[in-house]
Amino acid sequence: MQLEYLDRGLVAASTSEGVFVSWRVIGSEVTGYCEKGLTGAVYHLYRDGELIARIADSSNYLDRDGTSTSIYSVCAAVDGREADRSAEATPWESDYYEIPLRKPEGGVTPTGEAYTYSANDMSVGDVDGDGQYEYFVKWDPSNAKDVSHSGYTGPVYIDCYKHDGTLLYRIDLGANIRAGAHYMQFLVYDFDGDGKAEVMFKTAPGTKVIRYSREGKPISEAYITMLPEDAAAGYRHEDDYRMSSSDYYEHLVQKFMGWHAHEEVLAGHWPATLERCFGVEDQYSYPLSREDAQRLADTFIDVYAPSRSDRNNLRAFQGFILKGPEYLTVFNGRTGEEMETIRYKPGRHDDGLMWGDYAWNRIEPGNRVDRFLAGVAYLDGKKPYAVFARGYYTRAAVVSYSWDGKHLREKWFVDSGWVPMDNPFRDTLRLADGRNEAFGSLAKQGAHSVSIADVDGDGCHEIIYGAATIDHDGSILYSSTGVLPPAGAAPGATAKLGHGDALHVADIDPDRPGLEIFMVHESGVWGPYGYTLRDAATGEVLYGGFAAGDVGRGMVGQVDPERRGLQTWSSEDIFSQKTFGLMTAKGEQIDKKVPGTNMSIKWAANMTTQIVSGSFDQPVAIEDWKRGRLLTAEGTRSNNGTKGNPCLVADLFGDWREELAVRTADSSAIRIYLSTEVTDRKLYTLMHDAQYRTGVARQNVVYNQPCYPSFYFASDIDWAKVPIPNYYAPRVSADHKEPEA
């Protein structure tokens, strides 16, 4: 399996007790296990050129005699022979390091609304092959929108920074990619095995790359390549496809004028007239004249839509992008240079009519159609593939690609097909499956994230698409269902588990073989469960609880080390305010109270799980269920409102524990916090576990979810069951051109 070449990742931080020093155990250095951890190399730690310690049982050390001017290095020793001495490290002033940022200038929308920028999601990748990560920062405007909310947004930017804050390039996604968590999923990974990471994400006309000099001055600016057929059709990079309210009205008139020729009308699936769709008597001749289409558009906007919900204010509908080319672009991670641009698959098809956006009481054009997911998966067990998706409330479509350094090549495409509707303007969408016989069961099962793991033990990754799982070969492994209980809408009926906001795949119960999936669901009385723990290999529900309304949040982790296994917990049922409490891996309630659900972090020396808290104007903090608050990151802020997401939680350097990356309150810098609690547990970097590493790559996707290794990670870890990594790591030669063998 291809993984990254990483250097020693040596860091040092000044503490009240001395200098805390931490470094990576590389996956290839592990040879076996013992009672307290993994075995392999012994590490020789040097201060100011003098050997101060030989460490065999961990990869951290508290140097009580160290000072702020001490210089540290470490090297691995096998049978007393040293090799690969690390680069030198000097202590940070405290337990965090700051990467200075260059905040984009704000702007003004077409309606005169001013907006500013703040740093949001992050990812990492080694773009030059030196074994150290570069940092990718997404900038969101202050008017970024949930996909169901109307209004203009400013453009999104993606920056690439070196560890010292050098800005290599900025990618301006332009006016035709709307800002918001559901629209912009970016993947940073070495897809072609050349030792240097690429960057992939959805683009559009207007997307451009700005490169910078070492002094921080822009030196070049280039648009991505527009596909020839689009250029021939008259599309230009200067186009702005964001709809004004008058644009949407005209769009609706054109839709109605073409009603007689719509594919579903011609097939007899939908009513032949719009009047029948709206529940009134026929009064117009089809094809509709422009005048009649306008009359029907007025009726739809001013009468029919408000009758369904007082929240349907389609006269004010604006800022959405419902037309124009959609692309997928691969960028060179080191230079930002565009390497290839292809059509995004699948396309939007329409403004959401076929996706069910007009069917519910709340009419939301551009909502379900513009729900995007992305991830990285080792589909053949050897190399990484990029996975991009569209849709999960109704139709769900997923495509995977390999990248050979020059071209994207499609491996498979899974499409549930359209979920049938009798009337696209009034339908409950209760039919379970899409029309595709092979993949229809994927419909309506997706989550606000996606997970990647080898659930069936064949050495290849599967795509856990919420309540369904796609096998590595593109077939549907299973789509989970349950029986509605007496309190459900149709007691005794079988129904899909359905969509949910939180998804976690890990070895939750160490006494069962394989992995488990914990997920919350929002189907309410039409679904069998509000939360479930499932067998990841089969989709079988191991335990769960019914909820009459949406259960919006859920989390897993070992917060109570006296209980074997990871614990699971969720937020309350928003309809009944019922709480499920803190549960064991077997489904037994431990406590009626629960920890937070925004983000977890592996921060403690004993391998328990901690919770990241803080939202809006609160500082980010780390909480321990038993010990209380461990860290208050004064002067920092989380992202995404009530979700309180840090920019990134990942094992970025040092020992196996995760670092906390958050923005300062003014977004002038990213702070990366390091746990300085000494641990006597020896484990290789989590980045050399493929499930965890791909989890870092997809952490920025929609509702950020934690990363989990492929093995049971908790205070009572069984070291005999921690897999010894079997991988190769392409290493770039000194001139950064070719990977070495």
Beta strands, then each sheet from edge to edge (+ up, - down):
strand 1: 11-15
strand 2: 18-22
strand 3: 30-34
strand 4: 37-40
strand 5: 42-47
strand 6: 50-55
strand 7: 60-63
strand 8: 72-78
strand 9: 81-83
strand 10: 96-100
strand 11: 107-108
strand 12: 114-115
strand 13: 117-125
strand 14: 134-141
strand 15: 157-161
strand 16: 167-172
strand 17: 187-189
strand 18: 198-203
strand 19: 208-212
strand 20: 218-223
strand 21: 327-332
strand 22: 338-343
strand 23: 372-377
strand 24: 385-390
strand 25: 397-403
strand 26: 408-415
strand 27: 451-453
strand 28: 462-465
strand 29: 468-470
strand 30: 476-479
strand 31: 481-483
strand 32: 494-496
strand 33: 503-506
strand 34: 516-520
strand 35: 531-535
strand 36: 541-545
strand 37: 554-557
strand 38: 567-570
strand 39: 582-583
strand 40: 589-591
strand 41: 599-601
strand 42: 610-613
strand 43: 620-624
strand 44: 628-633
strand 45: 636-637
strand 46: 648-650
strand 47: 659-664
strand 48: 669-673
strand 49: 731-732
strand 50: 739-740
sheet 1: 1+ 2- 7+
sheet 2: 3+ 4-
sheet 3: 6+ 5- 8+ 9-
sheet 4: 10+ 48- 47+ 45-
sheet 5: 10+ 48- 47+ 46-
sheet 6: 11+ 12-
sheet 7: 13+ 14- 15+ 16- 19+ 20-
sheet 8: 17+ 18- 21+ 22-
sheet 9: 23+ 24- 25+ 26-
sheet 10: 27+ 28- 29+ 30-
sheet 11: 31+ 32-
sheet 12: 33+ 34- 35+ 36-
sheet 13: 37+ 38-
sheet 14: 39+ 40-
sheet 15: 41+ 42- 43+ 44-
sheet 16: 49+ 50-
end
